[in-house]
Amino acid sequence: MRFQLEDSRGRLTTQKEDLEALIAHFQALDARKTRIVETPCSPPSPRKNGSEAAQLHCRGETRLNASLSAHPEKEELILFGGEYFNGQKTFVYNELYVYNIRKDAWTKVEIPNPPPRRCAHQAVVVPQGGGQLWIFGGEFASPDGEHFYHYRDLWVLHLATRTWEQVRSPGGPSGRSGHRMVAWKRQLILFGGFHESTRDYIYYNDLYAFNLDAFTWSRLSPSGTGPTPRSGCQMTVTAQGSIVIYGGYSKQRVRKDVDRGTQHSDMFLLKAEEGREGRWAWTRVNPSGAKPTPRSGFSVAVAPNHQTLLFGGVCDDEEDESLEGHFLSDLHFYDPVRNRWFAGQLKGPKVEKRRRRRGRRGEPGDSSKQELKGTRAQEPLQVARELVAEDGTVATVQQGLAARGPAGQPESDDSDDGPSEAAVPAVEPSARSSAMLAVKHGRLYLYGGMFEAGDRQVTLSDLYCLDLHKMEEWTVLVEMDPESQEWLEETDSEEDSDEVKGAEGGGESEEDEDSGEEAREQRPSAAPGEPFADSLPRTEQ
């Protein structure tokens, strides 16, 4: 059904005007907020049943294609924007949440005059002025998911004063989603992305720089052959000052109404030419080592040793109009100095050794105990859960995919006369795409993401932490049961839909009720940072 708004004259406006009018409506609601309000909230935990307040917490904090950034000075992570799809609607947000690492606590922070609601944008933190969070682009969608508005605006959140500012400067990139942006010296460097209209789509490989001192945009034209147009790629800065571009996604039309996607696995290096200000050069590089398999929707962060880490994603098998995805949970590191990929291997938790009491050698059962001990350490341990969609499709979600113990290491004779302690399996993040990553003080924080079970899209809201210095095991900060997420089938009756809408609006203010209308349907099967299957593929955002 085509989304339409009627103006005061009862005239049906055009599609673009519809979206612009809806965005203006939400901005008018945001304009009513004139002071900063901080509201402590529960950990992200979507659930089918529970109080209205719990549902509000779920809806406010469970989201996809948001941005997660580490505060440059404080022990905080900053979550902004994003979307949430419940099977019938996609809610788009411009809310700001702060996670206090030391207190293990979430706070919703309402600041006057925020950017319009969006997802699939880019956010970059810089340290000057007490810390600044820069945001560019992203997208907004009509409630029926048929039409999209791509932003080309630039915003900065001054973290010290907690004030939003829109920075207006001509000559910047066109409206887009799924682009990538990094801080390089005193500039923001932006690459790629995509734009979707009602009739067509386009992918970009253009390059822009924003000067953080002069507040001016400039388009860069590097020498050499650079990446082909794409979105959802890796873009990171090396310790030597080069910029790495890896992978990404694009698609092209092969015949009428049939598109074929490409999961890129090539890598390029972008370098500023010495002694020639504003001049850059592309170089194609071919790294060695344990390369990640081609995928889209992977997540990227920079480790303390300036290596780039890559987590998860989805490998799509496309056949004509069908799309089947295999979701991943592996971890890879790229060392730009050695131009080499490494598989991320966790050592497992250290087993506390206890001083062995002097005992009898050759005690009956000793050999069998040792044999059992070795077997237990080596066996892989899995925790599996079956998730059943409404259409009967069964998907198996695995967690704790590896046993943690002294596997591959000699067993210690140190023991205690008391009962032996079995190795406890460490729970790892399940396979997913579009997870949000941030690194603070050498610790990697992983929040959310998504996977698919049949026609069902499951949006995750769990939170994990991994010490990148020790590389021992993941720590679970917030758990989530995927079966607890609300899911509404498209075939549900209008009456059921109205009842759900009322439940979601219960206990909310008029502004919150209005903001709930900003939903969009899921575009068929899409990955993080990418478009969905028949509109845009899976890893654009």
Buried (B, 14 or more C-beta within 10 A) or exposed (E): EEBEBEEEEEEEBEBEBBBBEBBEBBBEBBEEBEEEEEEEBBBBBBBEEEEEEBBBBBBBBBBBBBBBBBBBEBEBBBBBBBBBBBBBBBBBBBBBBBBBBEEEEBBBBBBBBBBBBBBBBBBBBBEEEEBBBBBBBBBBBBBBBBBBBBBEBBBBBBBEEEEBEEBEEEEBBEBBBBBBBBBBEEBBBBBBBBBBEEEEBEBBBBBBBBBBEEEEBBEBEBEEEBBBBBBBBBBBBBEEEBBBBBBBBBBEEEEEEEBBBBBBEBBBBBBBEEEEEEBBBBBEBEBEBEBBEBBBBBBBBBBEEBBBBBBBBBBBEBEEEEBEBEBBBBBBBBBBEEBBBBEBEBEBBEBEEEEEEEEEEEEEEEEEEEEEBBEBBEEEBEEEEEBEBBEEEEBEBEBBBBBBBBBEEEBEEEBEEEEEEEBEBBBBBBBBBBBBBBBBEEBBBBBBBBBBBBBBBBBBBBBBBBBBEEBBBBBBBBEBEBBBBBBBEEEBEEEEBEEBBEEBBEEBEEBBBBBBBBBBBBBBBBBBBBBBBBBBBBBBB
